[in-house]
């Protein structure tokens, strides 16, 4: 494996940080993601069990603020690392690039944290609908600095192609958050402040881990032979970072707008609105696991599809993506059915029956999370065609629908209205992505269209969902409507190849029914 910083002038330089191949990256991500998501799920269950709905709502709104504010505070400069870090490394300017990026992010981040602290009453009114939570906003300002540092280093590790370190950071963050958050709730106070402090502390611990591991990158990077002009650097990086910022802001607003609508337009008192957000948070604990897995898969398959696209194999890109949509769509539906079946146990026992509103809206929460996960997979065709702006346009369309629907439904239906509005927004965004894909040459077959509407079945109840899932599974194995004979053959070949590599030929050969 080649070293990450191979300098022809210094061939004997030791590799300070290992890079990972794509297959290694996939396996590492899958292994650590399972552990991380399990830790995160248990942590979220305990938070819901120990916090009342109002405090859970306060934490949800504080986290939503950090999600939006962190990339905005630093103008998404770290988002450009993946595109430009390798370019400057090959020019021998890595040290200068990192120094200037760190100084820019440090200065912008410090200014943002100070601004949040100074305007905490106004921000408290914006986030929580009341000025009485200004102390929590001041605490969030301190946590914002740790979140910015964590995001900066995560982006740097990914750009350095060291998936081990970035995955270790995320796992450390998840475990530390559980330990600190739950520890503070037990030893200090059972409130949103403890959870927020735990999250900020976990980001700081993960960032310190990365700093210790990345010191070798700085020490072994060659000093630049020629100075780099500030204008030359920022004229290249700033436009790309601005685009990343716009996409990030749009994605984050698409994610959190419904909770802000509940706070400001539900017509309920502040305490009641926060109670609704807490119930909503409880309904999203399990569904958001599906979204996180979709995000990871979407990121992993992009390089593979891009490789085929650049080689001129456009039809192969379409067929592979269509098959992935079917497989992962069925997986999302099966997971959603499992969640609906165990939901009474989760809400009545694990959550101690504190979130009846969350249980009521759970089916529609699962529906829109499945749709959003499918959207993240489907927009890979837009990325390959270098039409990422169309993906942003789809999200903007969903956002534009979400706000007026919330204004219409929230006062009448309460929390259920907010969830229905968000489900409609996700359906529109997914439909627009599919429409844009079709215009670029990617067509869905009947099987893919069926998979996309299947999540709505969970709204019919657990037993109907189980029966439909069984029927779909039987069709997938023995029929040809969902998977064509060619797709089944391709699946069998891939599983056999995987089995040969790991000595599981017999096991793999039986996993897919051959036509």
FIDO-877408 format. One record per residue (C-alpha): y, x negated, z negated; residue in one letter. Coordinates in Angstrom, 1 decimal. Layout:
<nodes>
NODE       v       u       w  resn
NODE       Y       X       Z     A
...
</nodes>
This chain:
<nodes>
NODE       v       u       w  resn
NODE     0.0     0.0     0.0     X
NODE     3.4    -1.5     1.0     X
NODE     5.9    -2.2    -1.7     X
NODE     8.8     0.1    -1.9     X
NODE    11.4    -2.6    -1.5     X
NODE    10.0    -5.0     1.0     X
NODE    12.7    -7.5     2.0     X
NODE    11.8    -9.8     4.9     X
NODE    14.0   -12.5     3.4     X
NODE    12.1   -12.3     0.1     X
NODE     8.4   -11.7     1.0     X
NODE     7.1   -12.7    -2.4     X
NODE     9.3   -10.3    -4.3     X
NODE     7.1    -8.2    -6.6     X
NODE     7.2    -4.4    -6.1     X
NODE     9.1    -3.1    -9.1     X
NODE     8.0     0.5    -8.6     X
NODE     5.0     1.8    -6.9     X
NODE     5.3     4.3    -4.0     X
NODE     2.6     6.9    -3.3     X
NODE     1.0     8.1    -0.1     X
NODE     1.3    11.7     0.9     X
NODE    -2.3    12.5    -0.2     X
NODE    -1.8    10.7    -3.5     X
NODE     1.4    12.6    -4.0     X
NODE    -0.3    16.0    -3.3     X
NODE    -3.2    15.2    -5.8     X
NODE    -0.8    13.9    -8.4     X
NODE     1.5    16.9    -8.1     X
NODE    -1.4    19.4    -8.3     X
NODE    -2.9    17.7   -11.4     X
NODE     0.3    17.3   -13.3     X
NODE     1.6    20.7   -12.1     X
NODE    -1.3    22.5   -13.6     X
NODE    -0.8    20.8   -17.0     X
NODE     3.0    21.3   -16.8     X
NODE     2.8    24.9   -15.9     X
NODE     0.3    25.6   -18.7     X
NODE     2.6    24.0   -21.2     X
NODE     5.5    25.9   -19.8     X
NODE     3.7    29.2   -19.9     X
NODE     2.5    28.7   -23.5     X
NODE     6.1    27.7   -24.5     X
NODE     7.6    30.7   -22.8     X
NODE     5.1    33.0   -24.5     X
NODE     6.0    31.6   -27.9     X
NODE     9.7    31.9   -27.2     X
NODE     9.2    35.6   -26.3     X
NODE     7.0    36.0   -29.4     X
NODE     9.5    34.5   -31.9     X
NODE    12.9    35.5   -30.4     X
NODE    14.2    39.0   -30.4     X
NODE    15.3    40.5   -27.1     X
NODE    19.0    39.7   -27.6     X
NODE    18.5    36.0   -28.5     X
NODE    16.1    35.7   -25.5     X
NODE    18.8    37.2   -23.3     X
NODE    21.3    34.7   -24.6     X
NODE    18.9    31.8   -23.8     X
NODE    18.2    33.3   -20.3     X
NODE    22.0    33.5   -19.5     X
NODE    22.7    30.0   -20.9     X
NODE    19.9    28.5   -18.8     X
NODE    21.2    30.4   -15.7     X
NODE    24.6    28.9   -16.3     X
NODE    23.1    25.4   -16.4     X
NODE    21.1    26.1   -13.3     X
NODE    24.2    26.9   -11.3     X
NODE    26.6    24.4   -13.0     X
NODE    24.5    21.2   -12.8     X
NODE    24.6    20.7    -9.0     X
NODE    28.1    22.1    -8.8     X
NODE    29.5    19.7   -11.3     X
NODE    28.4    16.6    -9.3     X
NODE    29.0    18.2    -5.9     X
NODE    25.2    17.8    -5.2     X
NODE    25.6    14.1    -4.5     X
NODE    22.0    13.4    -5.8     X
NODE    20.7    15.9    -3.2     X
NODE    21.7    13.3    -0.5     X
NODE    19.4    10.6    -1.9     X
NODE    16.3    11.8     0.0     X
NODE    18.2    11.5     3.3     X
NODE    20.3     8.3     2.8     X
NODE    18.7     6.1     0.1     X
NODE    16.2     4.5     2.5     X
NODE    18.9     3.9     5.0     X
NODE    21.0     1.9     2.6     X
NODE    17.9     0.1     1.2     X
NODE    17.0    -1.2     4.7     X
NODE    20.6    -2.4     5.1     X
NODE    20.4    -4.3     1.8     X
NODE    23.0    -2.0     0.3     X
NODE    20.8    -0.1    -2.2     X
NODE    22.5    -1.6    -5.3     X
NODE    26.0    -0.7    -4.0     X
NODE    24.8     2.8    -3.0     X
NODE    23.3     3.5    -6.4     X
NODE    26.2     2.1    -8.4     X
NODE    28.8     4.2    -6.5     X
NODE    26.7     7.3    -6.6     X
NODE    26.1     6.9   -10.4     X
NODE    29.8     6.3   -11.0     X
NODE    30.8     9.3    -9.0     X
NODE    28.2    11.6   -10.7     X
NODE    29.1    10.2   -14.1     X
NODE    32.8    10.8   -13.6     X
NODE    32.4    14.3   -12.1     X
NODE    29.8    15.3   -14.7     X
NODE    32.0    14.1   -17.6     X
NODE    34.9    16.0   -16.2     X
NODE    32.8    19.1   -15.8     X
NODE    31.5    19.0   -19.4     X
NODE    34.9    18.6   -20.8     X
NODE    36.2    21.4   -18.7     X
NODE    33.4    23.7   -19.9     X
NODE    34.1    22.8   -23.5     X
NODE    37.9    23.4   -23.1     X
NODE    37.4    26.8   -21.4     X
NODE    34.5    27.9   -23.5     X
NODE    36.0    31.3   -24.4     X
NODE    36.5    32.2   -20.8     X
NODE    33.1    31.0   -19.8     X
NODE    31.5    32.8   -22.7     X
NODE    33.1    36.0   -21.4     X
NODE    31.8    35.2   -17.9     X
NODE    28.2    34.4   -18.9     X
NODE    27.6    36.7   -21.9     X
NODE    30.2    39.4   -21.5     X
NODE    31.9    38.5   -24.8     X
NODE    34.1    35.6   -26.2     X
NODE    32.0    35.6   -29.4     X
NODE    29.5    33.1   -27.9     X
NODE    31.9    30.3   -27.4     X
NODE    30.0    28.1   -29.8     X
NODE    26.9    28.5   -27.6     X
NODE    28.9    27.6   -24.5     X
NODE    30.2    24.4   -26.3     X
NODE    26.6    23.5   -27.0     X
NODE    25.8    24.2   -23.3     X
NODE    28.5    21.8   -22.3     X
NODE    26.7    19.0   -24.1     X
NODE    23.4    20.0   -22.6     X
NODE    25.0    20.0   -19.2     X
NODE    25.4    16.2   -19.4     X
NODE    21.7    15.7   -20.1     X
NODE    20.7    18.1   -17.3     X
NODE    22.9    16.3   -14.8     X
NODE    21.4    12.9   -15.8     X
NODE    17.9    14.4   -15.5     X
NODE    18.5    15.9   -12.1     X
NODE    20.1    12.6   -10.8     X
NODE    17.0    10.6   -11.8     X
NODE    14.5    13.2   -10.5     X
NODE    16.2    13.0    -7.1     X
NODE    16.2     9.2    -7.2     X
NODE    12.5     9.0    -8.0     X
NODE    11.7    11.4    -5.2     X
NODE    13.8     9.4    -2.8     X
NODE    12.0     6.3    -3.9     X
NODE     8.8     8.0    -3.0     X
NODE     7.4     7.6    -6.5     X
NODE     5.8    10.9    -7.2     X
NODE     4.1     9.6   -10.2     X
NODE     7.3     8.9   -12.0     X
NODE     9.0    12.1   -11.0     X
NODE     5.9    14.1   -12.0     X
NODE     5.8    12.2   -15.3     X
NODE     9.4    13.0   -15.9     X
NODE     8.8    16.7   -15.3     X
NODE     5.8    16.7   -17.6     X
NODE     7.6    14.8   -20.3     X
NODE    10.5    17.3   -20.0     X
NODE     8.1    20.3   -20.3     X
NODE     6.2    18.9   -23.3     X
NODE     9.4    17.7   -25.1     X
NODE    11.0    21.0   -24.5     X
NODE     8.1    22.8   -26.1     X
NODE     8.0    20.4   -29.1     X
NODE    11.8    20.3   -29.7     X
NODE    12.5    24.0   -29.0     X
NODE     9.6    25.3   -31.1     X
NODE    10.3    22.7   -33.8     X
NODE    13.9    23.6   -34.1     X
NODE    13.0    27.3   -34.2     X
NODE    10.6    26.7   -37.0     X
NODE    12.7    24.2   -39.0     X
NODE    16.3    25.3   -38.3     X
NODE    17.0    28.7   -36.9     X
NODE    15.1    31.1   -34.6     X
NODE    17.8    31.6   -32.1     X
NODE    19.0    30.7   -28.6     X
NODE    20.9    27.7   -30.0     X
NODE    17.6    26.1   -31.0     X
NODE    16.1    26.7   -27.5     X
NODE    19.2    25.3   -25.8     X
NODE    19.2    22.2   -28.0     X
NODE    15.6    21.7   -27.3     X
NODE    16.1    21.9   -23.6     X
NODE    19.0    19.5   -23.6     X
NODE    17.1    17.1   -25.7     X
NODE    14.0    17.3   -23.5     X
NODE    16.2    16.5   -20.4     X
NODE    17.6    13.5   -22.2     X
NODE    14.2    12.2   -23.2     X
NODE    12.8    12.5   -19.7     X
NODE    16.0    10.7   -18.3     X
NODE    15.5     7.8   -20.8     X
NODE    11.9     7.5   -19.6     X
NODE    13.1     7.2   -16.0     X
NODE    15.8     4.7   -16.9     X
NODE    13.2     2.4   -18.6     X
NODE    10.9     2.6   -15.6     X
NODE    13.6     2.2   -13.0     X
NODE    15.2    -0.9   -14.4     X
NODE    12.9    -3.1   -12.2     X
NODE    14.3    -1.4    -9.1     X
NODE    17.8    -2.5   -10.0     X
NODE    16.8    -6.1   -11.0     X
NODE    14.8    -6.8    -7.8     X
NODE    17.2    -5.1    -5.4     X
NODE    18.9    -7.8    -3.3     X
NODE    22.7    -8.2    -3.9     X
NODE    24.6    -7.0    -0.8     X
NODE    25.6    -9.8     1.6     X
NODE    28.5    -7.8     2.9     X
NODE    30.8    -5.3     1.0     X
NODE    30.5    -1.7     1.8     X
NODE    33.6     0.3     2.5     X
NODE    34.1     3.4     0.3     X
NODE    35.2     5.4     3.3     X
NODE    32.2     4.5     5.3     X
NODE    29.9     5.5     2.4     X
NODE    31.4     8.8     1.6     X
NODE    32.1     9.9     5.2     X
NODE    28.4     9.8     5.7     X
NODE    27.1    11.1     2.4     X
NODE    29.8    13.7     1.6     X
NODE    29.1    16.1     4.5     X
NODE    25.4    16.1     3.8     X
NODE    26.0    16.6     0.1     X
NODE    28.3    19.5     0.8     X
NODE    25.6    21.2     2.9     X
NODE    23.1    20.6     0.1     X
NODE    25.6    22.0    -2.4     X
NODE    26.1    25.1    -0.4     X
NODE    22.4    25.7     0.0     X
NODE    21.8    25.0    -3.7     X
NODE    24.6    27.3    -4.9     X
NODE    23.3    30.0    -2.6     X
NODE    19.7    29.6    -3.9     X
NODE    20.8    29.6    -7.5     X
NODE    23.1    32.6    -7.1     X
NODE    20.3    34.4    -5.4     X
NODE    18.1    33.6    -8.4     X
NODE    20.5    34.6   -11.2     X
NODE    22.9    37.3    -9.8     X
NODE    20.9    40.2   -11.1     X
NODE    21.2    39.1   -14.7     X
NODE    25.0    38.6   -14.3     X
NODE    25.2    42.2   -12.8     X
NODE    23.3    43.5   -15.9     X
NODE    25.8    41.8   -18.2     X
NODE    28.9    43.0   -16.5     X
NODE    28.0    46.2   -14.6     X
NODE    25.2    48.0   -16.5     X
NODE    27.7    50.0   -18.5     X
NODE    25.9    49.1   -21.7     X
NODE    27.4    47.3   -24.7     X
NODE    27.2    43.6   -24.9     X
NODE    24.3    43.6   -27.3     X
NODE    22.4    46.2   -25.3     X
NODE    23.0    44.3   -22.0     X
NODE    21.7    41.1   -23.6     X
NODE    18.7    43.1   -24.8     X
NODE    18.0    44.2   -21.2     X
NODE    18.2    40.6   -20.0     X
NODE    15.7    39.6   -22.7     X
NODE    13.3    42.3   -21.5     X
NODE    13.9    41.1   -18.0     X
NODE    13.1    37.5   -19.0     X
NODE     9.8    38.6   -20.6     X
NODE     8.8    40.4   -17.4     X
NODE     9.4    37.1   -15.4     X
NODE     7.4    34.7   -17.6     X
NODE     4.2    35.1   -15.6     X
NODE     5.7    35.9   -12.1     X
NODE     7.8    32.8   -12.1     X
NODE     4.7    30.7   -12.3     X
NODE     3.8    32.0    -8.8     X
NODE     7.3    31.1    -7.5     X
NODE     7.0    27.6    -8.9     X
NODE     3.7    27.0    -7.2     X
NODE     5.1    28.3    -4.0     X
NODE     8.0    25.9    -4.2     X
NODE     5.7    23.0    -4.7     X
NODE     3.4    24.0    -1.8     X
NODE     6.4    24.6     0.5     X
NODE     7.8    21.1    -0.3     X
NODE     4.4    19.5     0.3     X
NODE     3.6    21.0     3.7     X
NODE     7.0    20.3     5.2     X
NODE     6.2    16.7     6.2     X
NODE     2.9    17.7     7.8     X
NODE     4.4    20.4     9.9     X
NODE     7.4    18.2    10.8     X
NODE     5.0    15.5    12.0     X
NODE     3.3    17.9    14.4     X
NODE     6.6    19.3    15.5     X
NODE     8.0    15.8    16.4     X
NODE     4.8    15.1    18.2     X
NODE     5.4    18.1    20.4     X
NODE     2.6    20.2    19.0     X
NODE     4.7    23.3    18.4     X
NODE     1.8    25.8    18.8     X
NODE    -0.2    23.8    16.2     X
NODE     2.7    24.1    13.8     X
NODE     2.8    27.9    14.3     X
NODE    -1.0    28.3    13.8     X
NODE    -1.1    26.1    10.7     X
NODE     1.8    27.8     9.1     X
NODE     0.4    31.3     9.9     X
NODE    -2.9    30.3     8.3     X
NODE    -1.1    28.9     5.2     X
NODE     0.9    32.1     4.9     X
NODE    -2.3    34.1     4.8     X
NODE    -4.1    31.9     2.4     X
NODE    -1.3    31.5     0.0     X
NODE    -0.2    35.1     0.4     X
NODE    -3.7    36.2    -0.7     X
NODE    -3.5    33.8    -3.6     X
NODE    -0.2    35.3    -4.7     X
NODE    -1.6    38.8    -4.5     X
NODE    -4.7    37.9    -6.4     X
NODE    -2.6    36.2    -9.1     X
NODE    -0.3    39.3    -9.3     X
NODE    -3.3    41.6    -9.7     X
NODE    -4.6    39.4   -12.5     X
NODE    -1.2    39.5   -14.3     X
NODE    -1.1    43.3   -14.0     X
NODE    -4.6    43.6   -15.5     X
NODE    -3.8    41.4   -18.5     X
NODE    -0.2    42.6   -18.9     X
NODE    -0.9    45.0   -21.8     X
NODE    -2.6    42.2   -23.7     X
NODE     0.3    39.8   -22.9     X
NODE     3.1    42.2   -23.9     X
NODE     1.4    44.0   -26.9     X
NODE    -0.3    41.0   -28.5     X
NODE     1.4    37.8   -27.3     X
NODE     4.9    39.3   -27.2     X
NODE     4.2    41.5   -30.3     X
NODE     5.3    44.7   -28.4     X
NODE     9.0    43.6   -28.5     X
NODE     9.7    44.1   -24.7     X
NODE     8.6    47.5   -23.5     X
NODE    11.3    47.4   -20.8     X
NODE     9.8    44.2   -19.5     X
NODE     6.4    45.7   -19.2     X
NODE     7.8    48.7   -17.3     X
NODE     9.4    46.6   -14.7     X
NODE     6.7    43.9   -14.5     X
NODE     5.0    45.3   -11.3     X
NODE     8.2    45.2    -9.2     X
NODE     9.1    41.8   -10.7     X
NODE     5.7    40.5    -9.4     X
NODE     6.3    42.1    -6.0     X
NODE     9.6    40.3    -5.4     X
NODE     8.4    37.0    -6.8     X
NODE     5.4    37.2    -4.4     X
NODE     7.9    37.9    -1.5     X
NODE    10.2    35.0    -2.6     X
NODE     7.2    32.6    -2.7     X
NODE     6.2    33.8     0.8     X
NODE     9.7    33.2     2.0     X
NODE     9.7    29.6     0.8     X
NODE     6.6    29.0     2.8     X
NODE     7.7    30.8     5.9     X
NODE    11.1    29.1     6.2     X
NODE     9.3    25.8     6.9     X
NODE     9.3    26.8    10.6     X
NODE    13.1    27.0    10.4     X
NODE    13.2    23.5     8.8     X
NODE    11.0    22.1    11.6     X
NODE    13.3    23.6    14.2     X
NODE    16.3    22.1    12.4     X
NODE    17.6    25.6    11.8     X
NODE    17.9    25.4     8.0     X
NODE    21.2    27.3     8.1     X
NODE    19.3    30.4     9.2     X
NODE    17.3    30.2     6.0     X
NODE    20.6    30.1     4.1     X
NODE    21.8    33.0     6.2     X
NODE    18.7    35.0     5.2     X
NODE    19.4    34.3     1.5     X
NODE    23.1    35.3     2.0     X
NODE    21.9    38.5     3.5     X
NODE    19.7    39.2     0.5     X
NODE    22.5    38.3    -1.9     X
NODE    24.9    40.6     0.0     X
NODE    22.5    43.5    -0.4     X
NODE    21.6    42.7    -4.1     X
NODE    25.2    43.1    -5.4     X
NODE    26.0    46.6    -4.0     X
NODE    22.5    47.9    -4.8     X
NODE    22.9    46.7    -8.4     X
NODE    26.3    48.4    -8.6     X
NODE    24.6    51.6    -7.4     X
NODE    21.4    51.5    -9.3     X
NODE    22.2    49.8   -12.6     X
NODE    24.3    52.6   -14.2     X
NODE    21.6    55.1   -13.2     X
NODE    18.3    53.4   -13.7     X
NODE    19.2    50.5   -16.1     X
NODE    16.9    47.5   -15.9     X
NODE    14.6    49.1   -13.4     X
NODE    17.6    49.5   -11.1     X
NODE    18.3    45.8   -11.3     X
NODE    14.7    44.9   -10.5     X
NODE    14.5    47.3    -7.6     X
NODE    17.7    45.9    -6.2     X
NODE    16.4    42.4    -6.4     X
NODE    13.1    43.4    -4.8     X
NODE    15.0    45.0    -1.9     X
NODE    17.1    41.8    -1.6     X
NODE    14.0    39.6    -1.4     X
NODE    12.4    42.0     1.1     X
NODE    15.4    41.7     3.3     X
NODE    15.6    37.9     3.0     X
NODE    11.9    37.6     3.9     X
NODE    12.3    39.9     6.8     X
NODE    15.3    38.0     8.1     X
NODE    13.3    34.7     7.9     X
NODE    10.5    36.2     9.8     X
NODE    12.9    37.6    12.4     X
NODE    14.6    34.2    12.8     X
NODE    11.1    32.5    13.1     X
NODE    10.1    35.0    15.8     X
NODE    13.2    34.2    17.9     X
NODE    12.2    30.5    17.6     X
NODE     8.7    31.1    18.8     X
NODE     6.7    31.8    15.5     X
NODE     4.9    35.2    15.7     X
NODE     3.1    36.8    12.8     X
NODE    -0.3    38.5    13.6     X
NODE    -1.6    41.7    11.9     X
NODE    -3.3    39.7     9.2     X
NODE    -0.1    37.9     8.2     X
NODE     1.9    41.1     8.2     X
NODE    -0.8    42.8     6.0     X
NODE    -0.6    39.9     3.5     X
NODE     3.1    40.3     3.2     X
NODE     3.0    44.0     2.2     X
NODE     0.0    43.6    -0.1     X
NODE     2.1    42.8    -3.2     X
NODE     3.4    46.4    -3.3     X
NODE     0.0    47.6    -4.2     X
NODE     0.4    46.3    -7.8     X
NODE     2.9    49.1    -8.4     X
NODE     0.0    51.6    -8.0     X
NODE    -1.6    50.3   -11.2     X
NODE    -4.2    47.7   -12.2     X
NODE    -7.4    49.5   -11.1     X
NODE    -6.1    50.4    -7.7     X
NODE    -4.9    46.8    -7.3     X
NODE    -8.3    45.5    -8.2     X
NODE   -10.1    47.8    -5.7     X
NODE    -7.7    46.8    -2.9     X
NODE    -8.1    43.1    -3.8     X
NODE   -11.9    43.4    -3.6     X
NODE   -11.6    45.2    -0.2     X
NODE    -9.3    42.5     1.1     X
NODE   -11.5    39.7    -0.2     X
NODE   -14.5    41.3     1.6     X
NODE   -12.6    41.5     4.8     X
NODE   -11.4    37.9     4.4     X
NODE   -15.0    36.7     4.1     X
NODE   -16.9    38.9     6.5     X
NODE   -14.4    40.5     8.8     X
NODE   -12.1    39.2    11.5     X
NODE    -9.0    41.3    11.1     X
NODE    -7.4    39.1     8.4     X
NODE    -8.6    35.7     9.5     X
NODE    -9.6    35.2    13.1     X
NODE   -12.9    33.3    14.0     X
NODE   -10.8    30.3    15.0     X
NODE    -9.0    30.2    11.6     X
NODE   -12.3    30.5     9.7     X
NODE   -13.7    27.7    11.7     X
NODE   -10.7    25.5    11.0     X
NODE   -10.9    26.3     7.3     X
NODE   -14.6    25.4     7.2     X
NODE   -13.9    22.1     9.0     X
NODE   -11.1    21.2     6.5     X
NODE   -13.2    22.0     3.5     X
NODE   -16.1    19.9     4.9     X
NODE   -13.8    17.0     5.5     X
NODE   -12.6    17.3     1.9     X
NODE   -16.1    17.5     0.6     X
NODE   -17.2    14.4     2.5     X
NODE   -14.4    12.4     1.0     X
NODE   -15.3    13.4    -2.5     X
NODE   -19.0    13.8    -2.2     X
NODE   -19.0    17.6    -2.2     X
NODE   -20.3    18.4     1.2     X
NODE   -22.7    21.1     0.1     X
NODE   -20.2    22.8    -2.1     X
NODE   -17.4    22.7     0.5     X
NODE   -19.6    24.0     3.3     X
NODE   -20.3    27.2     1.5     X
NODE   -16.7    28.1     0.6     X
NODE   -15.8    29.7     3.9     X
NODE   -17.9    32.2     5.8     X
NODE   -18.4    31.0     9.3     X
NODE   -17.9    33.5    12.2     X
</nodes>
